[in-house]
Amino acid sequence: MRLVQFELHNGERRVGVVDGAQVREVQGARSVRELALAAIEAGIGLARHVDSLGLGATHDYAALLAGLKILPPLDHPDPAHMLISGTGLTHLGSAAARDKMHQAGDDSALTDTMRIFKWGVEGGKPASGEAGVQPEWFYKGDGSIVVRPGAAFPVPPFADDAGEEPEIGGLYVIGPDHKPYRVGFAVGNEFSDHVMERKNYLYLAHSKLRSCSYGPELRVGELPQHLSGSSRILRNGEVIWQNEFLSGEANMCHSLENLEYHHFKYQQFLKPGDVHIHFFGTATLSFADGIRTEPGDVFEISQAEFGAPLVNSVGSSDAAFEPGQVITL
């Protein structure tokens, strides 16, 4: 089952099940978060709960996408109660580009990047129920940084780069019992500033404080072991870069269970009703191939198992943006 959240022309929200070229409304549903919390209360799975509600009105999916009516597939009415985070160096093809960014003169030295990647290869897939080595972890922001599918990423004037990161994200709701419940998975673009990161790996935290997008669809159920899709960039309608986008545990050095354990082991992340979007890392970057994006470039990330591709563009730098100025009281 694949779900979307969308807006009607009058601004009212709906949840729909993707059925080929159509989206069918879930009866009485206004948000996936509310559906998930109701399923938790009922002690049943999300798909079963949706089936119990039944489906109603039908909408043209392509028209909803073209009209920018599709919302992120999981959100919160108060963006402050959403945490956007992620893990890096989790995929078997991810280390080389990052290592080149973080080398400091001696190519033969084992960088921290390669060291933590090696730890993941050796201990990132423990037996079920056991804790393996913890991955790299980063904070991106709250729900206010999320850009809906089809929209442009804002680029702050202090940014050095505007680069894509095609990833799979886990989407979670914290239940009233303070436990995390995985609602499903979505394709994501964990948009980052790679030039800033390359200056010094300690700038990684700064480089991640950018917008992101995920969706348009939420895949309910387990993640396939092997996923093969594509990530590409279009400029003036022409493809300027394209690469295979691999994911799933067969292409990762960490198990999903291990990544989830090391995120949700922190008590401050277990507040009932909160939403978490957690990116699992990427194995391909256009930046590693020397691509520098420009305003108007379009990112297109596709995984067939997730339905429609995730499309976003690079916005212009907001010259009117002013960093927060501290005022003495």
Order of alpha helices (4+ residues) and beta strands (2+ residues): beta-beta-beta-alpha-alpha-beta-alpha-beta-beta-alpha-alpha-beta-beta-beta-beta-alpha-alpha-beta-beta-beta-beta-alpha-beta-beta-beta
